[in-house]
């Protein structure tokens, strides 16, 4: 799955989940969704040419190298009797629910301990990731949400510390959404590691052949991305109710006429 589709599905998942974690206002939901969108790209940090790996130059390239080495070692250590001979770098360690849960937990604990500056750093990093994949429109949208937040709450910066729990959920959700997206491709995704399946610890889960698609081809570019683009707007707080109200009014007028 392409980076922009990963980020867009992460954005939609974030907007859908935001009310359930208490981020019910528009600016809170946008900040939460921006983090989820950004971290829906992070698992591909295990590929040197990915958006996440190129984002901050030597810093993210170095992280990418470390993740590839760690993933390769973990694969060699834990592969099952029927797992193929593979380097175990791309689409392995970072593409698991275990990695998503661990990263989300570390994010929550780290930001809670380090305070609002750490929270702001995570949000900015996620926003840069998402903007790099989705385009420059995301910066003014998320920036406006932050400004609105600051205006509505004089203690907005201090309130950042309260986002530590949200961030853990957003980070983990973004990574899981990435795994589900890759599981729909022809290559599949071993996101249930280390659960052994058919003699493989790194079993690539995927749907039936009819429902799979190739990365960057027509099914993704002409079906998935446009559908999630519409959903990305409809899930914004208040938009669905506004559209339903106008459609209902139009239908009622048409029936009277």
Residue pairs with C-beta under 8 A, 6 or more apart in sequence:
1 178
1 181
1 182
1 184
1 185
1 215
1 220
2 215
2 216
2 220
2 225
3 41
3 44
3 50
3 51
3 132
3 133
4 133
4 134
4 225
5 181
5 220
5 224
5 225
5 228
6 40
6 41
6 44
6 133
6 177
6 178
6 181
7 37
7 38
7 40
7 41
7 129
7 130
7 133
7 134
8 37
8 134
8 225
8 228
8 229
8 232
9 40
9 177
9 180
9 181
9 228
10 33
10 36
10 37
10 38
10 39
10 40
10 41
10 130
10 173
10 174
10 177
10 178
11 33
11 34
11 36
11 37
11 40
11 130
11 134
11 232
12 33
12 228
12 231
12 232
12 235
13 36
13 40
13 173
13 174
13 177
14 29
14 32
14 33
14 34
14 35
14 36
14 37
14 170
14 173
14 174
15 29
15 32
15 33
15 232
15 235
15 236
15 237
16 235
17 32
17 36
17 169
17 170
17 173
18 24
18 28
18 29
18 32
18 33
18 237
19 29
19 237
21 32
21 165
21 166
21 169
22 28
22 166
23 29
23 31
23 32
23 166
24 237
25 237
26 145
26 148
26 236
26 237
26 238
27 145
27 146
27 148
27 149
27 152
28 145
28 149
29 236
29 237
30 141
30 142
30 145
30 236
31 123
31 142
31 145
31 146
31 149
31 163
32 166
32 170
34 123
34 126
34 127
34 130
34 138
34 142
34 145
35 122
35 123
35 126
35 127
35 166
35 167
35 170
35 171
35 174
36 126
36 170
36 171
36 173
36 174
36 177
37 126
37 129
37 130
37 133
37 134
37 138
37 174
38 125
38 126
38 127
38 128
38 129
38 130
38 174
39 103
39 126
39 129
39 170
39 171
39 173
39 174
39 175
40 130
40 174
40 175
40 177
40 178
40 181
41 50
41 51
41 52
41 129
41 130
41 133
41 174
41 178
42 52
42 94
42 103
42 129
42 171
42 174
42 175
42 178
43 94
43 95
43 99
43 175
43 178
43 179
43 182
44 50
44 51
44 52
44 53
44 90
44 94
44 178
45 52
45 53
45 60
45 63
45 64
45 67
45 94
46 64
46 67
46 68
46 71
46 89
46 90
46 91
46 92
46 93
46 94
46 95
47 53
47 64
47 89
47 90
48 61
48 64
48 65
48 68
50 64
51 129
51 132
51 133
52 60
52 64
52 129
53 60
53 61
53 63
53 64
54 60
54 61
55 128
55 129
55 132
56 128
67 93
67 94
68 89
68 90
70 93
71 88
71 89
71 90
71 92
71 93
71 94
72 87
72 88
72 89
72 92
73 88
74 88
74 92
74 93
75 83
75 86
75 87
75 88
75 89
75 92
75 93
75 202
76 88
78 193
78 194
78 201
78 202
79 86
79 88
79 200
79 201
79 202
80 196
80 199
80 200
80 201
80 202
81 199
82 198
82 199
82 200
83 199
83 200
83 201
83 202
86 92
86 202
88 202
91 182
91 187
91 189
91 190
92 190
92 193
92 202
93 99
93 193
94 175
95 178
95 179
95 182
95 189
95 190
95 191
96 179
96 190
96 191
96 192
96 193
97 176
97 179
97 191
97 192
98 193
98 194
99 175
100 171
100 172
100 173
100 175
100 176
100 179
101 172
103 171
103 172
103 175
104 168
104 169
104 170
104 171
104 172
104 173
104 175
105 168
105 172
107 122
107 164
107 167
107 168
107 171
107 172
108 164
108 165
108 167
108 168
108 169
109 168
110 118
111 118
111 119
111 122
111 161
111 163
111 164
111 167
111 168
112 161
112 164
112 165
115 161
116 157
116 158
116 160
116 161
119 160
119 161
119 163
119 164
119 167
120 160
122 167
122 171
123 160
123 163
123 167
126 170
126 171
126 174
127 138
127 139
127 142
130 138
131 138
131 139
149 156
149 159
150 156
150 157
153 159
176 191
179 189
179 191
180 189
180 191
182 188
182 189
183 189
183 191
183 204
183 205
183 206
183 207
184 206
184 207
184 211
184 212
184 213
185 206
185 212
185 213
185 214
185 215
186 206
186 212
186 213
186 214
187 204
187 206
188 204
188 205
188 206
189 204
189 205
189 206
190 200
190 202
190 203
190 204
190 205
191 205
192 203
192 205
193 201
193 202
194 201
195 201
195 203
196 203
197 203
197 205
206 212
213 219
213 220
213 224
214 220
233 239
234 240
234 243
